[in-house]
């Protein structure tokens, strides 16, 4: 059996107060402001920090997407240029290697 969070809080309250006192004299979790699924509200500093974090993430994600798009365009252009260079290299005939002629050393007579 899974216990809900409110049951756990109520058990804690029961442990803190003596068993002799009536249940109606013990504080209840509703009186403490706790509700099932309760989320604490953030103060203005936390709200400002969260907003700043969201804005920075949005800017960073946008910059990342732009960088990746630019990289893809440049990669495609480079691959196309390399393919054209390979095709041009196939069409150019290979030159035969020529021998270099050494000049005969001049001997003084």
ABEGO torsion letter per residue (X at the ends): XBBBAAAAAAAAAAAABBAABBAAABBBAAAAGBBBGBBBBBBAAAAAAAAAAAAAAAAAAAAAAAAAAAAAAAAAAAAAAAAAAAAAAAABBBBBBBBBBBBBBBBBX
